[in-house]
């Protein structure tokens, strides 16, 4: 099973841990070169990909395919002798220096996600329900519409110009998984730190 890194901001890590975030949108790089690009996710050696027919490029999804694992890179710091402090869970803790998420090694990852689905769409096509799955809180919705809250976060990360440009984005759906204590597979655990297969096999 292939593993890929993915970076999340501290508020989004908190949303994942709270079970509010099960979807992320990431700008496709490079962007397709024609305006009327018809986005259909195909496959390139098993990896979700799209064809930019104008330039004859195949653009692969950097987050793999359904079934692959994502390990979350988040803001952290090291406290001697060997304690890893994650900002999302220690937001009020004062430390000398928080290390940027991009520098977090895989061995420090505490959050693992399993890719459930990958699709492609224009940024502005996001639905209110998808915005909610993106981690938007109820109090950030407007009359039951979660899209204004999503727009606010998107602008903070990418700038308002990005929303107006309406780029093509990867839409990655995921579920949080943990390592089974017996078979050591990453999956949704059933009980006692065991996956369903190992738990059902107990005498």
Residue frames relative to the residue before (quaternion, step in Angstrom):
aa qw qx qy qz dx dy dz
X 1.0000 0.0000 0.0000 0.0000 0.00 0.00 0.00
X 0.3586 -0.7635 0.4974 0.2027 3.58 -0.67 1.10
X 0.2129 -0.7696 0.5952 0.0907 3.52 -1.19 0.72
X 0.0652 -0.7986 0.5983 -0.0046 3.55 -0.99 0.90
X 0.4268 -0.6867 0.5131 0.2881 3.62 -1.05 0.64
X 0.0033 0.7718 -0.6356 -0.0199 3.56 -1.21 0.51
X 0.2998 -0.7705 0.5431 0.1469 3.57 -0.88 0.99
X 0.0230 -0.7728 0.6341 0.0122 3.55 -1.06 0.84
X 0.4969 -0.6268 0.5110 0.3149 3.54 -1.17 0.66
X 0.6891 -0.4927 0.3347 0.4128 3.57 -1.24 0.38
X 0.6658 0.4856 -0.3328 0.4584 3.68 0.83 -0.79
X 0.6758 0.4846 -0.3032 0.4654 3.60 1.02 -0.72
X 0.5845 0.5374 -0.3716 0.4811 3.59 1.14 -0.54
X 0.6390 0.5177 -0.3207 0.4699 3.56 0.98 -0.83
X 0.6449 0.5229 -0.3188 0.4573 3.59 1.00 -0.80
X 0.6310 0.5201 -0.3288 0.4726 3.59 1.05 -0.75
X 0.6792 0.5002 -0.2871 0.4540 3.56 0.87 -0.98
X 0.6976 0.4531 -0.2604 0.4902 3.57 1.13 -0.67
X 0.5147 -0.6738 0.3968 0.3516 3.58 1.30 -0.02
X 0.5097 0.6693 -0.4087 0.3539 3.59 1.25 0.27
X 0.7553 0.3579 -0.1852 0.5169 3.57 1.16 -0.50
X 0.0786 0.7953 -0.5937 0.0939 3.57 -0.66 1.15
X 0.7352 0.3247 -0.1909 0.5635 3.58 1.25 0.29
X 0.0218 -0.7858 0.6177 0.0219 3.55 -1.14 0.65
X 0.2240 -0.7465 0.6115 0.1367 3.55 -1.21 0.60
X 0.0217 -0.7957 0.6044 -0.0338 3.55 -0.87 1.03
X 0.5176 -0.6590 0.4532 0.3041 3.56 -0.93 0.93
X 0.4166 -0.6963 0.5275 0.2516 3.57 -0.91 0.94
X 0.0335 -0.7919 0.6095 -0.0186 3.55 -0.88 1.01
X 0.5007 -0.3268 -0.7876 0.1492 1.48 -1.39 2.11
X 0.5815 -0.5641 0.4460 0.3804 3.56 -1.25 0.37
X 0.5666 -0.5651 0.4608 0.3838 3.60 -1.11 0.61
X 0.4735 -0.7461 0.4126 0.2209 3.55 -0.97 0.90
X 0.7309 0.3727 -0.2483 0.5150 3.63 1.17 -0.07
X 0.5651 -0.6523 0.4004 0.3079 3.55 -1.01 0.88
X 0.7516 0.3840 -0.2187 0.4898 3.57 0.96 -0.80
X 0.1832 0.8080 -0.5289 0.1840 3.56 1.19 0.62
X 0.2277 -0.7763 0.5771 0.1114 3.55 -0.79 1.06
X 0.2211 -0.8427 0.4835 0.0848 3.52 -0.16 1.35
X 0.1301 0.7444 -0.6430 0.1243 3.51 -0.58 1.21
X 0.3400 -0.7392 0.5400 0.2154 3.56 -0.73 1.00
X 0.0817 -0.7838 0.6152 0.0218 3.52 -0.70 1.13
X 0.4841 -0.6451 0.4928 0.3265 3.55 -1.04 -0.73
X 0.0611 -0.7542 0.6529 0.0339 3.51 -1.13 0.78
X 0.8045 -0.1686 0.0407 0.5681 3.55 -0.20 1.32
X 0.7535 -0.4103 0.1998 0.4733 3.54 0.98 0.89
X 0.6397 0.5104 -0.3244 0.4744 3.59 1.26 -0.25
X 0.5253 -0.6244 0.4620 0.3475 3.63 -0.88 0.86
X 0.1012 0.7930 -0.5884 0.1213 3.56 -0.85 0.97
X 0.2269 -0.7457 0.6074 0.1537 3.53 -1.30 0.40
X 0.3654 -0.7227 0.5477 0.2104 3.54 -1.17 0.61
X 0.2030 -0.7261 0.6442 0.1288 3.53 -0.90 0.97
X 0.2628 -0.8381 0.4572 0.1396 3.52 0.10 1.35
X 0.6026 0.5812 -0.3651 0.4072 3.59 1.14 -0.54
X 0.7911 0.2685 -0.1398 0.5315 3.56 0.91 -0.93
X 0.4055 -0.7432 0.4371 0.3036 3.56 1.37 -0.01
X 0.4063 0.6920 -0.4899 0.3406 3.54 1.08 0.77
X 0.2351 -0.7051 0.6419 0.1885 3.52 -1.31 0.43
X 0.1385 -0.8080 0.5713 0.0396 3.56 -0.58 1.17
X 0.2082 -0.8097 0.5414 0.0894 3.56 -0.42 1.24
X 0.5023 -0.6277 0.5010 0.3203 3.53 -1.16 0.65
X 0.3704 -0.7600 0.4875 0.2178 3.65 -0.66 1.03
X 0.6700 0.4930 -0.2944 0.4704 3.58 1.29 -0.13
X 0.6161 -0.6134 0.3289 0.3686 3.54 1.22 0.51
X 0.5583 -0.5902 0.4817 0.3285 3.51 -1.30 -0.49
X 0.6977 -0.4368 0.3307 0.4615 3.60 -1.23 0.23
X 0.7306 0.3625 -0.3040 0.4923 3.54 -0.85 1.03
X 0.5964 0.5540 -0.3629 0.4536 3.58 1.21 -0.44
X 0.4062 -0.7111 0.5264 0.2286 3.54 -1.28 0.43
X 0.1754 -0.7492 0.6294 0.1084 3.54 -1.18 0.67
X 0.1438 -0.7647 0.6168 0.1190 3.58 -0.87 0.86
X 0.4040 -0.7656 0.4641 0.1876 3.52 -0.74 1.16
X 0.2082 -0.7324 0.6376 0.1170 3.52 -0.96 0.97
X 0.0429 0.8093 -0.5787 0.0914 3.56 -0.71 1.11
X 0.6387 -0.5219 0.3974 0.4021 3.57 -1.26 0.35
X 0.0716 0.8092 -0.5698 0.1239 3.57 -0.83 1.03
X 0.0984 -0.7544 0.6330 0.1431 3.52 -1.36 -0.09
X 0.3908 -0.6994 0.5490 0.2381 3.54 -1.25 0.41
X 0.1197 -0.7767 0.6168 0.0442 3.53 -0.88 1.03
X 0.4579 -0.7092 0.4584 0.2777 3.61 -0.57 1.12
X 0.5515 -0.1892 -0.8078 -0.0867 1.41 -2.09 1.32
X 0.8433 0.0034 0.0334 0.5364 3.62 0.94 -0.69
X 0.4154 0.7070 -0.4743 0.3203 3.58 1.04 0.71
X 0.2357 -0.7554 0.5979 0.1279 3.57 -0.93 0.97
X 0.1382 -0.7918 0.5934 0.0425 3.56 -0.67 1.14
X 0.1821 -0.7925 0.5766 0.0792 3.59 -0.68 1.12
X 0.4977 -0.7028 0.4223 0.2831 3.56 -0.69 1.09
X 0.6300 0.5706 -0.3415 0.4011 3.59 0.98 -0.83
X 0.7421 0.3683 -0.2056 0.5209 3.58 1.13 -0.62
X 0.7492 0.2913 -0.1731 0.5691 3.57 1.30 -0.11
X 0.0546 0.8732 -0.4826 0.0398 3.53 1.01 0.90
X 0.7425 0.4024 -0.2214 0.4876 3.60 1.09 -0.64
X 0.4899 0.6547 -0.4312 0.3814 3.57 1.30 0.10
X 0.3009 -0.7498 0.5630 0.1739 3.56 -0.92 0.91
X 0.0285 0.7852 -0.6163 0.0542 3.56 -0.71 1.10
X 0.6365 -0.5470 0.3802 0.3888 3.54 -1.22 0.44
X 0.8031 -0.1016 0.1081 0.5771 3.57 0.82 -0.98
X 0.2616 -0.7278 0.6112 0.1683 3.58 -0.88 0.96
X 0.3387 -0.7374 0.5482 0.2025 3.56 -0.92 0.89
X 0.5228 -0.6540 0.4453 0.3173 3.62 -0.90 0.90
X 0.6084 -0.6024 0.3881 0.3410 3.54 -1.07 0.79
X 0.6131 0.5844 -0.3538 0.3968 3.59 1.04 -0.73
X 0.6996 0.4610 -0.2665 0.4765 3.59 1.19 -0.50
X 0.4889 0.6814 -0.4384 0.3233 3.61 1.21 -0.08
X 0.3580 -0.7458 0.5172 0.2192 3.62 -0.68 1.03
X 0.6639 -0.5291 0.3672 0.3800 3.53 -1.22 0.55
X 0.6377 0.5622 -0.3266 0.4130 3.58 1.01 -0.80
X 0.6720 0.4865 -0.2951 0.4739 3.60 1.21 -0.39
X 0.4798 0.7024 -0.4270 0.3068 3.58 1.25 -0.24
X 0.1539 -0.7930 0.5854 0.0692 3.56 -0.89 0.98
X 0.7248 0.3723 -0.2180 0.5371 3.60 1.25 -0.40
X 0.0447 -0.7851 0.6175 -0.0203 3.53 -0.82 1.11
X 0.1344 -0.7953 0.5904 0.0302 3.54 -0.98 0.94
X 0.2572 -0.7428 0.5964 0.1625 3.55 -1.10 0.71
X 0.4120 -0.7119 0.5142 0.2428 3.58 -0.78 1.05
X 0.2132 -0.7958 0.5602 0.0865 3.56 -0.76 1.09
X 0.7983 -0.0913 0.1012 0.5866 3.57 0.98 -0.85
X 0.1112 -0.7657 0.6300 0.0665 3.55 -1.22 0.59
X 0.1229 0.7730 -0.6175 0.0780 3.55 -0.93 0.91
X 0.3707 -0.7133 0.5559 0.2114 3.55 -1.35 0.15
X 0.1787 0.7713 -0.6024 0.1016 3.56 -1.05 0.77
X 0.5967 -0.5208 0.4538 0.4085 3.53 -1.33 0.12
X 0.6166 -0.5870 0.3819 0.3597 3.56 -1.05 0.79
X 0.7264 0.4604 -0.2519 0.4438 3.58 0.81 -0.99
X 0.5671 0.5971 -0.3871 0.4147 3.60 1.25 -0.05
X 0.3942 0.7390 -0.4719 0.2753 3.58 1.25 -0.01
X 0.3470 -0.7294 0.5552 0.1983 3.57 -1.00 0.86
X 0.6489 -0.5022 0.3850 0.4226 3.57 -1.25 0.27
X 0.6530 0.5182 -0.3194 0.4506 3.59 0.99 -0.81
X 0.6517 0.4951 -0.3180 0.4785 3.58 1.01 -0.75
X 0.6084 0.5374 -0.3541 0.4643 3.59 1.07 -0.68
X 0.6268 0.5220 -0.3268 0.4773 3.58 1.05 -0.77
X 0.6716 0.4835 -0.2935 0.4786 3.59 0.94 -0.86
X 0.6123 0.5547 -0.3429 0.4471 3.56 1.24 -0.34
X 0.6602 -0.5519 0.2880 0.4204 3.56 1.30 0.12
X 0.4372 0.7039 -0.4621 0.3160 3.59 1.25 0.17
X 0.4064 -0.7279 0.5078 0.2171 3.54 -0.93 0.97
X 0.6545 -0.5180 0.3877 0.3910 3.55 -1.26 0.50
X 0.6907 0.4982 -0.2915 0.4357 3.59 0.91 -0.87
X 0.6664 0.4744 -0.3017 0.4898 3.58 1.28 -0.25
X 0.5308 0.6005 -0.4175 0.4282 3.58 1.29 0.14
X 0.2815 -0.7386 0.5871 0.1750 3.57 -1.27 0.37
X 0.8239 -0.1496 0.0377 0.5454 3.54 -0.43 1.28
X 0.7509 -0.4094 0.2035 0.4765 3.56 0.95 0.95
X 0.6031 0.5327 -0.3545 0.4763 3.58 1.29 0.00
X 0.2648 -0.8049 0.5169 0.1220 3.57 -0.58 1.19
X 0.4928 0.7000 -0.4175 0.3045 3.61 1.22 -0.20
X 0.6174 0.5311 -0.3806 0.4380 3.67 0.92 -0.61
X 0.6384 0.5213 -0.3245 0.4642 3.59 1.05 -0.72
X 0.6329 0.5207 -0.3193 0.4757 3.55 1.07 -0.79
X 0.6463 0.5322 -0.3173 0.4454 3.58 0.94 -0.93
X 0.6342 0.5444 -0.3247 0.4427 3.57 1.00 -0.83
X 0.6808 0.4688 -0.2834 0.4862 3.58 0.94 -0.91
X 0.6369 0.5337 -0.3313 0.4470 3.60 0.95 -0.85
X 0.6527 0.5148 -0.3154 0.4578 3.58 0.93 -0.89
X 0.6424 0.5361 -0.3219 0.4430 3.57 1.02 -0.81
X 0.7119 0.4473 -0.2530 0.4787 3.59 1.02 -0.80
X 0.8341 0.2393 -0.0755 0.4912 3.56 0.74 -1.10
X 0.5179 -0.6187 0.4353 0.3994 3.61 1.20 -0.34
X 0.6107 -0.6026 0.3745 0.3518 3.61 -1.09 0.68
X 0.5732 0.6037 -0.3868 0.3967 3.58 1.12 -0.54
X 0.6114 0.5796 -0.3527 0.4073 3.56 1.05 -0.74
X 0.6525 0.5035 -0.3231 0.4651 3.60 0.92 -0.87
X 0.6697 0.5047 -0.2981 0.4560 3.58 0.94 -0.86
X 0.6404 0.5230 -0.3206 0.4622 3.56 1.12 -0.62
X 0.2106 -0.8313 0.4915 0.1517 3.57 1.29 -0.39
X 0.0692 0.8503 -0.5186 0.0573 3.60 0.72 1.04
X 0.5394 -0.5453 0.5101 0.3893 3.53 -1.34 0.21
X 0.0780 -0.8113 0.5793 0.0137 3.58 -0.94 0.86
X 0.4412 -0.6045 0.5834 0.3155 3.50 -1.34 0.44
X 0.1443 -0.7540 0.6339 0.0934 3.58 -0.93 0.88
X 0.0393 -0.8243 0.5629 -0.0462 3.55 -0.34 1.30
X 0.1444 -0.7725 0.6150 0.0644 3.57 -0.69 1.13
X 0.0016 0.8190 -0.5708 0.0594 3.57 -0.97 0.85
X 0.1969 -0.7294 0.6338 0.1661 3.51 -1.39 0.15
X 0.4758 -0.6682 0.4864 0.3008 3.57 -1.07 0.69
X 0.0818 -0.7992 0.5954 0.0048 3.56 -0.93 0.95
X 0.2014 -0.7547 0.6120 0.1238 3.55 -1.34 0.35
X 0.5517 -0.6203 0.4474 0.3327 3.54 -1.26 0.41
X 0.4284 -0.6863 0.5311 0.2519 3.56 -0.89 0.99
X 0.4982 -0.6895 0.4428 0.2835 3.59 -0.87 0.95
X 0.7176 0.4302 -0.2595 0.4823 3.62 1.14 -0.49
X 0.8069 0.2711 -0.1442 0.5046 3.59 0.53 -1.15
X 0.3417 -0.7881 0.4453 0.2526 3.57 1.35 -0.24
X 0.4271 0.6643 -0.4924 0.3657 3.58 1.15 0.58
X 0.4124 -0.6840 0.5391 0.2673 3.55 -1.14 0.66
X 0.2501 0.7529 -0.5641 0.2288 3.55 -0.64 1.15
X 0.5966 -0.5012 0.4421 0.4444 3.56 -1.28 -0.09
X 0.3329 -0.7806 0.4967 0.1820 3.57 -0.50 1.19
X 0.4168 -0.7133 0.5137 0.2318 3.54 -1.15 0.71
X 0.7488 -0.2648 0.2180 0.5671 3.57 0.83 -1.02
X 0.8433 0.1878 -0.1323 0.4859 3.54 -1.28 0.48
X 0.6269 -0.5671 0.3201 0.4277 3.60 1.07 0.79
X 0.5840 0.5651 -0.3728 0.4480 3.57 1.19 0.56
X 0.4880 -0.6259 0.5191 0.3172 3.52 -1.21 0.60
X 0.7041 -0.4708 0.3110 0.4312 3.59 -1.23 0.27
X 0.6617 0.5224 -0.3189 0.4331 3.61 0.91 -0.88
X 0.6972 0.4576 -0.2740 0.4790 3.56 0.89 -0.94
X 0.6369 0.5259 -0.3344 0.4538 3.57 0.99 -0.75
X 0.6864 0.4851 -0.2872 0.4593 3.59 0.91 -0.91
X 0.6623 0.5121 -0.3021 0.4559 3.58 1.21 -0.50
X 0.4698 0.6785 -0.4474 0.3447 3.59 1.25 -0.11
X 0.5004 -0.6673 0.4562 0.3101 3.59 -1.00 0.81
